[in-house]
Amino acid sequence: MRHLKDSLNKTQKEIDKTIKLLLPNGKGLEKKLFEAIHYSILSSGKRLRPFLLVQSAKLFDVDEKQALRVASSIEMIHAYSLIHDDLPSMDNDSLRRGLPTTHKKYNEATAILAGDSLLTLSFEILSNNLTHSDPKIRCDLIYELAKAAGAYGMVAGQMMDLEAENKKLSIGVITRIQRLKTGALIAFSCNAGAILGRAEKKDKFALQGYAHDIGLAYQIRDDLLDVTSTTKKLGKKVNKDKKAGKKNFVSILGKDRAKKQLEFLGNQAIKHLEIFDNKADLLREVARFIVEREQ
């Protein structure tokens, strides 16, 4: 895993550098907004979604600067979703990555506006010809990200998650919620690399299968950590789902079955990458990392 760790650290530095260049700055009455935006997205984070995009783009020899711009737009969407998810009207969290959540650091109105700014900035970046010279590629990226992040993707999953409190749900419903809330943006991260590289259908299909499996695996691991880890170790509150009356993979399957399903999904994700030979070795390591991660 050392190779993966080194690559993740390198990509994180490149992503943070790119994000800093793309973020708004100012000294007027809007200064607090800009500070909240920087605080929300430049705090510590694995940058897993940007890493997936950068690595999937490498499969098709995409220009690194283009990949980093699209990867930055994905991280902005992710950061916006976390800001809004932490709000009192949503999950009501006070801690994120070991730091006060944005609405605790500033206030609710500033947090909402910071999230709105990051959401819209992500599409501004994708529409810029510096991201890609071909307008069709840019439109495809915008279209796919809008689907992944919007009312048929991540936002729908968040709504379903809120409605799921204190209700008996089947494993099928739980799976759909997490495929949308967590998996949709992970899927786009892999799909975007294929779009940038004008990949063939068989290559896109393989990446879609891989993304689907690691997306579910990521959530199962999250659910396991929520009941086995500590707030200090995770940098966020634990046992949140139980306290909120929400069912998840662990509460329905139990720890042992959840662990077995996690292993199955990790192995299946790796099999999807056979078509890419050793070019996809880092993506294989990501699948193993998701299964084994402690944070």
C-alpha positions in Angstrom: 0.0 0.0 0.0 3.0 2.3 0.2 2.9 3.0 -3.5 -0.8 4.0 -3.2 -0.1 6.2 -0.2 2.7 8.0 -2.0 0.5 8.4 -5.1 -2.5 9.7 -3.0 -0.2 12.2 -1.3 1.2 13.4 -4.6 -2.3 13.8 -6.1 -3.6 15.5 -3.0 -0.9 18.2 -3.3 -1.6 18.7 -7.0 -5.3 18.9 -6.4 -5.0 21.4 -3.6 -2.6 23.5 -5.7 -5.1 23.5 -8.6 -8.1 24.2 -6.3 -6.3 27.2 -4.7 -5.8 28.7 -8.1 -9.5 28.2 -9.0 -11.1 29.5 -5.8 -12.4 33.0 -5.5 -10.8 35.6 -3.3 -11.8 39.0 -2.1 -11.5 41.6 0.7 -14.9 43.3 0.6 -18.2 42.5 2.4 -18.0 39.0 0.8 -14.7 38.2 2.6 -16.3 35.8 5.1 -17.8 33.8 2.2 -14.4 33.3 0.6 -12.9 32.4 3.9 -15.6 29.8 4.5 -15.1 28.3 1.0 -11.3 27.9 1.6 -11.9 26.5 5.0 -14.4 23.9 3.8 -12.4 22.5 0.9 -8.8 23.0 1.9 -9.1 21.2 5.2 -7.5 17.7 5.4 -9.1 15.1 3.2 -8.1 12.0 1.3 -9.1 13.4 -2.1 -10.2 9.9 -3.1 -12.7 11.0 -5.8 -10.1 13.3 -7.5 -7.6 10.5 -7.3 -10.0 8.1 -9.0 -10.5 10.6 -11.8 -6.8 11.2 -12.3 -6.0 7.5 -12.4 -8.9 6.6 -14.7 -7.8 9.4 -17.0 -4.3 8.0 -17.1 -5.7 4.8 -18.6 -6.4 6.8 -21.7 -3.3 9.1 -21.7 -5.4 12.3 -20.8 -3.5 15.5 -20.3 -2.8 15.8 -16.6 -3.8 19.5 -16.4 -7.2 18.7 -17.8 -7.7 15.8 -15.5 -6.7 18.0 -12.5 -9.2 20.6 -13.4 -12.1 18.1 -13.6 -10.9 16.4 -10.5 -11.0 19.8 -8.7 -14.6 20.3 -9.8 -15.5 16.9 -8.3 -13.9 17.8 -5.0 -15.9 21.1 -5.0 -19.1 19.1 -5.4 -18.1 16.8 -2.7 -17.2 19.6 -0.3 -20.5 21.4 -1.0 -22.4 18.2 -0.2 -20.5 17.8 3.1 -21.2 21.4 4.1 -24.9 21.0 3.5 -25.1 17.5 4.9 -23.6 18.8 8.2 -26.2 21.5 8.7 -28.6 21.4 11.7 -31.5 20.8 9.3 -29.8 17.8 7.8 -27.4 15.6 9.9 -26.6 18.3 12.4 -22.9 17.5 12.8 -20.4 19.7 14.6 -17.2 17.9 13.6 -15.8 17.1 10.2 -12.2 15.8 9.6 -11.4 16.6 13.2 -12.4 20.3 12.8 -15.6 22.2 13.5 -18.0 22.0 10.6 -18.4 25.1 8.4 -21.7 26.3 10.1 -20.0 25.9 13.5 -16.9 27.8 12.4 -18.9 30.6 10.8 -22.7 30.4 10.8 -25.5 28.6 9.0 -26.1 31.3 6.3 -22.4 31.5 5.4 -22.1 27.7 5.3 -25.1 27.5 2.9 -23.7 30.2 0.6 -20.2 28.5 0.7 -21.8 25.3 -0.4 -23.8 27.1 -3.2 -20.6 28.8 -4.4 -18.6 25.5 -4.6 -21.5 23.8 -6.5 -21.8 26.5 -9.1 -18.0 27.0 -9.4 -17.6 23.3 -10.3 -19.7 23.8 -13.4 -18.0 27.0 -14.3 -14.7 25.1 -14.4 -16.1 22.3 -16.5 -17.5 24.8 -19.0 -14.1 26.6 -19.5 -12.1 25.7 -22.6 -9.0 25.2 -20.5 -10.7 22.0 -19.2 -11.0 20.7 -22.7 -10.8 22.2 -26.2 -13.7 20.1 -27.5 -17.1 21.6 -26.4 -18.8 18.2 -26.8 -16.4 16.8 -24.2 -17.1 19.7 -21.8 -20.9 19.3 -22.3 -20.7 15.6 -21.7 -18.8 16.2 -18.4 -21.3 18.9 -17.3 -24.3 16.6 -18.2 -22.9 13.6 -16.4 -21.9 15.5 -13.3 -25.3 17.2 -13.1 -26.9 13.8 -13.2 -24.6 12.4 -10.6 -24.9 15.3 -8.2 -28.6 16.3 -8.7 -32.1 15.1 -8.0 -31.5 11.7 -9.8 -28.2 11.2 -8.0 -26.5 12.4 -4.8 -29.2 14.8 -3.7 -31.9 12.2 -4.2 -29.8 9.8 -2.0 -29.6 12.5 0.7 -33.3 13.1 0.6 -34.0 9.3 0.9 -31.5 9.1 3.7 -33.4 11.8 5.7 -36.7 10.1 5.1 -35.2 6.7 6.2 -35.1 7.7 9.9 -37.0 5.4 12.2 -38.3 3.3 9.3 -37.9 -0.4 8.5 -36.1 -0.7 5.2 -34.9 -3.6 3.1 -31.3 -4.2 2.1 -32.4 -3.3 -1.5 -33.6 0.1 -0.4 -30.5 0.8 1.7 -28.4 -0.2 -1.3 -30.2 2.2 -3.6 -29.9 5.1 -1.1 -26.1 4.6 -0.8 -25.6 4.1 -4.6 -27.1 7.5 -5.0 -25.8 9.4 -1.9 -22.2 8.0 -2.0 -21.8 6.0 -5.1 -23.0 8.4 -7.8 -20.1 10.9 -7.4 -17.6 8.0 -7.1 -19.0 6.6 -10.4 -18.7 10.0 -12.1 -15.1 10.2 -10.9 -14.2 7.1 -12.9 -16.6 7.9 -15.8 -15.1 11.4 -16.3 -11.6 10.0 -17.0 -13.2 7.9 -19.7 -15.1 10.9 -21.2 -11.9 12.9 -21.2 -10.1 10.1 -23.0 -12.8 9.4 -25.5 -12.8 5.8 -24.3 -14.5 2.9 -26.1 -17.7 1.5 -24.7 -16.1 -1.7 -23.3 -13.6 0.4 -21.4 -16.4 2.7 -20.0 -18.4 -0.4 -19.0 -15.5 -1.9 -17.1 -14.9 1.4 -15.2 -18.6 1.6 -14.4 -18.6 -1.8 -12.9 -15.5 -1.0 -10.9 -17.0 2.3 -9.7 -20.3 0.7 -8.7 -18.6 -1.9 -6.5 -16.1 0.4 -4.8 -18.9 2.9 -4.2 -21.0 0.3 -2.2 -17.8 -1.0 -0.6 -16.9 2.5 0.6 -20.3 2.9 2.3 -20.2 -0.6 3.9 -16.8 0.2 5.3 -18.2 3.6 6.6 -21.0 1.8 8.3 -18.6 -0.7 9.9 -16.3 2.1 11.1 -19.3 4.0 12.5 -19.9 1.1 15.0 -16.3 -0.1 15.6 -14.1 3.1 15.6 -13.9 6.2 17.7 -14.6 9.9 17.2 -10.9 10.7 17.7 -9.8 8.3 15.1 -12.4 9.1 12.5 -12.5 12.9 13.0 -16.3 12.8 13.1 -19.0 11.5 15.5 -19.6 7.8 15.6 -22.8 5.8 16.0 -24.7 8.5 14.1 -27.0 6.2 12.3 -28.1 4.3 15.4 -28.8 7.6 17.3 -30.8 8.9 14.3 -32.8 5.7 14.0 -31.4 5.0 10.5 -30.8 1.5 9.1 -27.6 0.7 7.3 -25.7 -2.2 6.0 -24.3 -3.3 9.4 -27.7 -3.0 11.2 -29.4 -5.1 8.6 -26.7 -7.6 7.7 -24.7 -7.7 11.0 -21.0 -7.1 11.2 -19.9 -10.5 9.9 -22.1 -10.5 6.8 -21.3 -6.9 6.2 -17.5 -7.7 6.2 -18.0 -10.6 3.8 -20.0 -8.4 1.4 -17.3 -5.8 1.7 -14.6 -8.3 0.7 -16.8 -9.6 -2.1 -17.3 -6.2 -3.6 -13.6 -5.3 -3.3 -12.6 -8.5 -5.2 -15.3 -8.0 -7.8 -14.2 -4.4 -8.4 -10.6 -5.6 -9.1 -11.9 -8.2 -11.6 -13.6 -5.4 -13.6 -10.1 -4.0 -14.3 -8.6 -7.0 -16.0 -9.1 -5.3 -19.4 -6.6 -2.6 -18.5 -3.7 -5.0 -17.5 -1.1 -3.4 -15.2 -2.1 0.2 -16.2 -4.9 -0.1 -13.6 -2.7 -1.3 -10.7 -3.3 1.8 -8.6 -7.0 1.5 -9.1 -6.7 -2.1 -7.8 -4.9 -0.8 -4.8 -7.7 1.7 -4.2 -10.2 -1.1 -4.0 -8.1 -2.9 -1.4 -7.6 0.4 0.5 -11.4 1.0 0.6 -11.9 -2.5 2.1 -9.2 -2.1 4.7 -9.2 1.6 5.5 -9.4 2.8 9.2 -10.6 6.4 8.5 
